[in-house]
Amino acid sequence: MQAGNVLLCGVGGQGILLASEVLSSALLRAGFDVKQSEVHGMAQRGGSVVSHVRFGEKVYSPLIEFGTADIAVSFELLEALRYLPYMKKGSTVLVNTQKILPAPVATGVETYPEDVIAQLESRDLRVHAIDAFGIAASVGEKRAVNMVLVGALSALLPVEERIFLDIVAERIPEKIRKVNAGAFLKGREIIRR
Amino acid sequence: MNDIRMMKKPGEKILLSGNEALARGAYEAGVKVASAYPGTPSTEILENLRNYEGVYTEWATNEKVALEVALGASFAGVRALATMKHVGLNVAADPLFTAAYTGVRGGLVVIVADDPEMHSSQNEQDSRNYALAAKVPMLEPADAAEAREFLRTAYRISEQFDTPVLLRTETRMSHVKGVVTAAEPEASPVTPGIEKMPEKFVMLPANARRRRVELGKRMERLKEYSETFPGTCVSWGDTKRGFITSGVASLYVKEAFPGASVLKLGMVHPLPEKLIRSFAAKVDEVIIVEELDPFIETQVKAMGISCRGKDLIPAMGELNPMIIKQSVTGVKESGFFEPVQIPMRPPNLCPGCPHRGIFYAISKLGVFVTGDIGCYTLAALKPLSAMDTCVCMGAGIGNAHGMSKALGPDALGKIIAVIGDSTFFHSGITGLVNIVFNCGNATVVILDNRTTGMTGHQPHPASGKTITGDPTVAVDIEALCRAIGVANVRTVNPHNSEECMKVLKEEISRPEPSVVIAKAPCVLIPEMKRRKDRKRYTSRVERCTGCRACLRIGCPAIEWVPLTPDEAKNLGYKEKQKGYSRINAVLCDGCGQCAPLCKFGVIVPEGEAEDAGR
């Protein structure tokens, strides 16, 4: 892969922006031109959040077009369906199986779809369902869900593991650095297996 | 708070957002004073700039003040910066239009951040129109690398042409990270100090008339300069179509039509007429691609050049390569997955947010609520549905007064204005004075959560600290309201809906102005996040009757679990019970607003569930 589009989506507060930053920094250090687009403000109050990361020799537009995401990483189960139009046919989708109820569901107005993974699998997509929350908890830091997913994603990218670990070391405060690196490696293992 | 990204050495490649790059550019340009009011998508410029050494930064009370501060710094002979979002420039328009007359001493740049698609705004404005109207040059970078470069150039233009310079960014520039090469800071050639120049700085009509003539000449010179602006470039390709474009839209054009001829304008006001003419002459068809208004198009048409533009390209919302491709070729793109119907995920007030409690009380009063701009505008959404207007910063107060004057005594007790604390300082005070002055009777609720919430917790005049965290005087909102002449000023705990309801009822029925200050800190400020005495709540779900009373406050930590009759029976509920609600322990912040809503004692503080009489 010499150029690519990675879409990260989920819910405000899940650490998607930090994950995007680690990803983009690693791609830059691996020698690519990178652009990463996100939206702040309203979007962060528990709303749906999406970040576009594009890399290659030269990147112009910061936005991924419909049908062109080579990899999608959904930090929350339902959000994977929301961004379906962006995913390229035949592409890989990493889905955290964690559910975060949207307000209309939490208040009993609507219901959370039961068959998200099946809906994804019924389409032309390579779906990896990942219990990132469980894995993060197993390394002792429930908030490291984002690093588990970055780890899983890293195994699909033309960037050396060492570069990612260096970036994690630089960007994450010392106190929680080790567990985050651990979460990253656990995530990476899942895809490499 | 130092960030490693700012410590990079000149020449090193770094990944920066457009806003981070603008901060870097300001530092490299030798900016000495920078003032701003936070507003998405502009906020991070100052938040980053405050970390650079040798730059004084501040959060101003509003954008007008920010620009006046920057202009003052320029008068004193240093390079100065004011940053704001598009609607902020409306507030700052007054000093801007006259600053165009006075010109500058030290370089002065105003960065304005537009928000096409209204990701986080109440309207969609094209700030390029201000450049035209105020007769001020405007630069428009397309990405982070250009942002840093253009800002440096903007200061040279400002000093060379004796003019403030506008730099337009937008969401997809400000919040897009790209690769930037850092450089050494430069010094302004201007010597700081006090210099009296009344014919230049005192805009009495006689002086202003002379400056107006200067301004006309300056724009002519800038028009010449625009022809050679280094950030404007032509890339030749297929000459069947020639695109004229600028900013982020130029990147979309390059992506959508990689082989086309493109004139990318880096300076969007004034336009380089000669360059446009020669470009247009060499291509079969000119298509102008710009986000929002037909700003370039109208002017190109006025030059007598035949072109297409908004007849093809949408004039509202964000563009992207696909929209441009479809608009130009008329061929609809397909081959991607169709969207599926799933529940929406609207933004929400946080668990533990003090706004929720007071708005629940307000919703119970059945009044008309004139609202304002901030996190609390989310109270307009279901289930609270407790806001009936939202126009601009400060508008709620004037609106309430206008409504009560329009309807007379009939409206007494039926209207409440709500405004955030930061918004109150921004533009609520004058509205409140107006109520007092004009014998109004509106009740104004000031939501004092000690911070500017929506934009990421910037301190404001009542926070007691500055942008850099240094201690300062905390303005006493209650004393301020009294000093203005409001006789009835009361402070309530917004987490206590019953108390809020009682006080509000008393105040709205008074035929005179009242202020109710709902005072409790935002749960996201560091002191609140660190607090140890938090007691989360839990629900004894076996007692839940499924009445849904707790759901009416719309707290994300309260979840409804639907049940089939069989499931209900198996869990020991009545068969007809449609479900039960429970508290998500991970999300609960322990504010306790929900507990009094449950008549069945289901919701209790953690630890009390077991011993509370089974």
Interface residues (C-beta under 8 A of the other chain):
Chain A: V11 G12 E21 S24 S25 L28 D33 V34 K35 Q36 S37 E38 V39 H40 G41 M42 A43 Q44 R45 G46 G47 S48 V59 Y60 S61 P62 L63 E65 F66 G67 L78 E79 L81 R82 L84 P85 Y86 M87 K88 K89 L101 P102 A103 P104 V105 A106 T107 G108 V109 E110 T111 Y112 P113 Q119 R123 E170
Chain B: I4 K13 L15 T40 P41 T43 E44 H119 S120 D143 T171 R172 H175 V176 K177 G178 V179 V248 L251 Y252 K254 E255 N320 P321 M322 E333 G335 F336 F337 E338 P339 V340 I342 P343 M344 R345 P346 P347 N348 L349 C350 C375 L378 L381 K382 P383 M454 T455 G456 R548 L551 G554 P556 I558 E559 W560 P562 G579 S581
